[in-house]
Every structure is written in C-alpha cells, then in structure tokens.
Amino acid sequence: MRNTNRALNRSLLSLLGIVLLGAGAALIAAGTLPGAAELWATTASSIRDNARNLTSTATLPEPVRSWWMVAGVAVLLAGAGLGAAWLASQGGGRTPCLAEHSDGMAGRTVIDAGLVSAAVREALAGHPDVLATSVSAWESPRGTALRLRLEARKGASPKDLTDTAEQLLQQLDAWLGRPMPVLVRITSGTRTQVSGTRRAR
C-alpha cells in the first residue's frame, strides 16, 4: 500500500552493499598486506596524473580551468537531483482522508482516518486480548485502503483476534456504507512482553 518501488530499492541496496563490501575489503588489504598498500599508492598516483592530463585537454579561463570540471559538477548535481527524487518517492501513499463523498453543489463529506481510529479504540477498549490498536489510511490501486494493527496480549488466541477483527470490519463497512480494502496486522510489542498472560481458549 505504498508507492515504494521495492525491486528498485533492493537493487540499489544490493549494489551499495557490494560497493561498501569491496571498499572495506580493499582497506583491510591495504592495512595488512604490504603489496596491496603499494598497489593502492601506485593506483592513486596514476589516477591523479590522468585527471591532470584530462583537465588540460579542454581548458577554460580561470577559475573554472576545464570543461571536464563543469561536466563533473553537472553530473554531481544530476545525481543529487535523482537522489532527492528517489527519497521523495519512498513510502508515500498515506492519507488522512479515509473516505469522501461529493454531492455536487451541496458540497462534499470527508471521513477522517482519525475518526475511524477513535471508533476502533473505543470498540476494543474492553477486549481482554487487545492491548493497543492503530489505524491508518493508505492510497492503493483499489482506492483508499485501511490498515488496522492489533497488539495482542501474551497468550492470546490468534483465531479469536482474527474473528474479532472480522466482526469489527463488518461493523465499519456498515458504518461507512461500503466495504473497504483492509490489511489487518496482529502483532506483539513491549506491552505484550510486560502484560499478564492470557491462555488461549
């Protein structure tokens, strides 16, 4: 229910991990193997010489000195822009509006996700197996969807919690006037660890 491209993220993270792993291995080798340290020094000197020679092939007046420096800055700026766009695309999809109904000139009615969250909290306030709840709305290909998280007491029956969530969702559908796509997560947390045990029935 997010706009994140998971395949692209995994590819970028894998590439970054390989680069970091290679850099770490090279640094360890340079610090422990005499031959590797000498190779590093020779390679760095060669790169500096090649950079100076390349800079001198497309000169510009001071202080720029070379077209290659302009191209390098342009590449860095483009990379920064792409990185910012990638970061902006992460996550996303979350919306404070759960449902909306427009009635032409009469206006429109918006149901806030906070209202549903309060209703869910109130409905499950006395449930012995539910320690906490959270509700959020997300944009999905099927429209606005609901994500409901239930934090279970230690020893609670997953089947009973599933039945409770099913009944609650039926009530929400009747309350909203239409069914909604829902993701239900039954989790544990800090409260689960410190709460009393309730044996599954």
C-alpha positions in Angstrom: 0.0 0.0 0.0 3.0 2.3 -0.6 4.4 4.0 -3.6 7.8 2.5 -2.9 9.4 0.5 -5.8 10.7 -2.5 -3.8 12.6 -4.1 -6.7 14.5 -0.9 -7.4 15.2 -0.4 -3.7 16.5 -3.9 -3.3 18.7 -3.5 -6.4 20.2 -0.2 -5.2 20.8 -1.5 -1.7 22.4 -4.7 -3.1 24.7 -2.5 -5.3 25.5 -0.2 -2.4 26.3 -3.3 -0.2 28.6 -4.7 -2.8 30.4 -1.4 -3.2 30.9 -1.0 0.5 32.0 -4.6 0.9 34.6 -4.1 -1.8 35.8 -0.9 -0.3 36.1 -2.4 3.2 38.0 -5.4 1.8 40.3 -3.1 -0.1 41.0 -1.0 3.0 41.7 -4.1 5.1 44.0 -5.4 2.5 45.8 -2.1 2.2 46.3 -2.0 6.0 47.5 -5.6 6.4 49.3 -6.6 3.1 52.4 -4.6 2.1 51.9 -5.4 -1.6 48.3 -4.1 -1.5 49.3 -0.8 0.1 51.9 -0.2 -2.6 49.4 -1.0 -5.3 47.0 1.5 -3.7 49.6 4.2 -3.7 50.6 3.5 -7.4 46.9 3.4 -8.5 46.1 6.7 -6.7 49.2 8.4 -8.2 48.2 7.2 -11.7 44.6 8.4 -11.3 45.9 11.9 -10.2 48.1 12.1 -13.2 45.4 11.0 -15.6 43.0 13.6 -14.1 45.5 16.4 -14.6 46.1 15.3 -18.2 42.4 15.1 -18.9 41.8 18.6 -17.4 44.4 20.1 -19.6 42.7 18.8 -22.8 39.6 21.1 -22.5 40.8 24.3 -20.9 38.7 27.3 -19.8 39.6 30.6 -18.3 40.1 30.8 -14.5 38.7 29.9 -12.1 36.9 27.0 -13.9 40.0 25.8 -15.7 38.4 22.9 -17.7 35.2 21.8 -19.3 35.7 18.5 -17.5 35.2 20.2 -14.2 32.0 21.7 -15.5 30.8 18.2 -16.7 31.8 16.7 -13.3 29.8 19.3 -11.4 26.8 18.8 -13.7 27.0 15.0 -13.1 27.1 15.6 -9.3 24.1 17.9 -9.5 22.1 15.5 -11.6 23.0 12.7 -9.2 21.8 14.8 -6.3 18.6 15.6 -8.1 17.9 11.9 -8.8 18.7 11.0 -5.2 16.3 13.6 -3.9 13.6 12.4 -6.3 14.2 8.8 -5.1 14.0 9.8 -1.5 10.8 11.7 -2.1 9.2 8.7 -3.7 9.9 6.4 -0.7 7.0 5.5 1.4 4.2 7.8 0.5 0.6 6.7 -0.1 -0.6 7.6 3.4 -3.6 9.9 3.5 -5.6 11.4 6.4 -8.8 11.0 4.4 -10.4 7.6 4.6 -13.5 8.2 2.5 -15.0 11.1 0.6 -18.4 11.7 -0.9 -19.2 14.6 -3.2 -22.8 15.8 -3.8 -22.3 18.4 -6.5 -23.3 21.9 -5.5 -24.3 20.6 -2.0 -20.6 20.1 -1.1 -18.7 17.1 -0.1 -18.3 14.9 3.0 -14.9 13.7 4.2 -14.4 10.9 6.8 -11.1 11.4 8.5 -9.0 8.4 9.4 -8.7 9.7 12.9 -12.4 9.3 13.4 -12.2 5.6 12.5 -9.2 5.2 14.7 -11.1 6.6 17.7 -14.1 4.4 16.9 -11.8 1.3 16.7 -10.1 2.2 20.0 -13.5 2.6 21.7 -14.9 -0.6 20.3 -11.9 -2.7 21.5 -11.2 -0.8 24.8 -12.6 -3.6 26.9 -11.3 -6.5 24.9 -9.1 -8.7 27.2 -6.8 -9.8 24.4 -6.1 -6.4 22.7 -3.6 -4.1 24.4 -3.4 -1.4 21.8 -4.7 -0.5 18.3 -3.7 1.8 15.5 -5.5 2.7 12.3 -4.1 4.4 9.2 -5.4 5.1 5.7 -3.3 4.5 2.5 -3.8 5.0 -1.2 -3.8 1.7 -3.1 -4.6 0.7 -6.7 -8.1 -0.3 -5.5 -8.7 3.1 -3.9 -8.2 4.2 -0.3 -7.5 1.2 1.9 -7.4 0.8 5.7 -4.5 -0.7 7.7 -5.5 -2.0 11.2 -2.9 -3.1 13.7 -3.9 -5.0 16.8 -1.3 -5.5 19.6 -2.1 -8.8 21.2 -1.8 -9.8 24.9 0.7 -12.6 25.6 -1.1 -15.9 25.2 -4.0 -14.5 23.2 -5.5 -16.8 20.6 -4.8 -15.6 17.0 -8.0 -17.1 15.8 -10.1 -15.2 18.4 -8.3 -12.0 17.4 -9.0 -12.7 13.8 -12.6 -13.3 14.5 -12.7 -10.0 16.5 -11.1 -8.1 13.6 -13.6 -9.6 11.1 -16.6 -8.6 13.2 -15.1 -5.1 13.7 -14.5 -4.7 9.9 -18.1 -5.7 9.2 -19.3 -3.0 11.6 -17.0 -0.5 9.9 -18.3 -1.4 6.5 -21.9 -0.9 7.7 -20.9 2.4 9.4 -19.2 3.7 6.3 -21.8 2.4 3.9 -19.4 0.5 1.7 -16.7 -2.2 2.0 -13.1 -1.1 2.0 -9.9 -3.0 1.3 -8.3 -3.7 4.7 -4.9 -5.0 5.9 -5.1 -6.4 9.4 -1.8 -7.0 11.3 -1.8 -8.8 14.7 1.5 -8.0 16.4 3.3 -8.1 19.6 5.3 -5.4 21.3 6.7 -4.0 24.5 3.2 -4.1 26.1 2.9 -7.7 25.1 6.1 -8.6 27.0 5.1 -6.9 30.2 1.4 -7.7 30.2 -0.2 -10.6 32.0 -0.6 -13.9 30.3 -4.0 -14.9 28.9 -4.2 -18.5 27.9 -5.7 -19.3 24.5 -9.2 -20.7 24.8 
